[in-house]
Amino acid sequence: MTMLITGMGTAVPAGTVSQTAAYEATHQLCCDSDEQRRVMEMIYQGAGVNQRSTVLLEEAVAIQDVVDGFYAPRSHDDDRGPSTRARMEKFEECSLALAMESCETALAHADQDVSEITHLVTVSCSGFHAPGFDIGLIQHLGLSPETQRTHVGFMGCHGSFNGLRVAKSYVEADPKAVVLMCSVELCSLHHHYGWSTEKVIANALFADGSAAVVCRADKTDTNPLQAKFKLIRNGSYLMPDTLNAMSWRIGDHGFEMTLSQKVPGLIEKHLESWMKSFLAKEGLTIGDVKQWAIHPGGPRILDSCLAALDISSDDVAPAREILAQYGNMSSATILFLLNRLQAETRRGPVVAVGFGPGLTIETMLLNSDV
């Protein structure tokens, strides 16, 4: 049995900062020399990001106030900024409101009665607390107290692929199941102090956002006008000998990402053969795909996918637009991209692709012709 995505919703914080302003406000937190400042400016300019939203910035507050507040100036060379505890307290304070907004939009988009929701799947790799925002969603959305919950945590940018895999398993096991899935990522809470090229790249890319979807079984009594996508198949591939290519670890001063410069080359080496094998299970080829939803981890990631799959630059243009408008919101980003694609007129097979620590490739085959 296939699964229908009947509603989608997205949300970002009200506070938005341009990439230029972000560099101007934060370079003193990272750089100790003019050379480092020049390199950091080049990284920010080349990140493919025009603006980003953060829960740390109220709409009427200047970015400098955030730097002087939550991200205070370095007091000494080894200062690494707020503790992980302080960052997690901020996650607990801010995550629910953003998750609520995306869920309410998705439920309205699906014209879904909340009393029919049977399962809740939540996704995040940027914060943890218990009771979590999943409990908050049940209470504040008015879901049944018997709603079954699953949290997908710390899987990185492809977390929503795994969240949708869980949702698909629920509806395959019970055709009456109606699943609400919500990703919320507050990546701006993990801004890194001090000089590290890899971490400055992460500082230049990541942002805050939430996205939600409503999922149910594809049954004969389902109103076809409700369906946005039909999820046909999930796939996962662990690239050999790539364990240290990407990592996401909990440090004393936030979560720390490492991203090897070898990642684009590894994608070019492995993606095509895996994709051909994945599509062949449904009798499809790369040329049969009508739309590509490739997680915009950064410009070089998109370039490597374009080269590996030999697809048109138009195929990755929506992903570049999402990156430019919102930044990389980790696991929520792919749902922003699918939300953008569902409004387009092209119909047929849609393939979503994401990458995460491992180094892993996550894929979904969807159909927009529903």
Secondary structure as UniProt FT lines:
FT   STRAND          3..11
FT   STRAND          16..18
FT   HELIX           19..30
FT   HELIX           34..45
FT   STRAND          51..53
FT   TURN            55..56
FT   TURN            59..60
FT   HELIX           63..68
FT   TURN            69..70
FT   TURN            77..78
FT   HELIX           84..110
FT   HELIX           114..116
FT   STRAND          119..124
FT   HELIX           133..141
FT   TURN            145..146
FT   STRAND          148..153
FT   HELIX           156..158
FT   HELIX           159..173
FT   TURN            175..176
FT   STRAND          178..186
FT   HELIX           187..190
FT   HELIX           197..205
FT   STRAND          208..217
FT   TURN            220..221
FT   HELIX           224..226
FT   STRAND          229..238
FT   TURN            240..241
FT   TURN            243..244
FT   STRAND          246..251
FT   TURN            252..253
FT   STRAND          254..259
FT   TURN            261..262
FT   HELIX           263..280
FT   TURN            281..283
FT   HELIX           286..288
FT   STRAND          291..294
FT   HELIX           299..309
FT   HELIX           313..326
FT   HELIX           330..332
FT   HELIX           333..342
FT   STRAND          349..356
FT   TURN            357..359
FT   STRAND          360..367
//
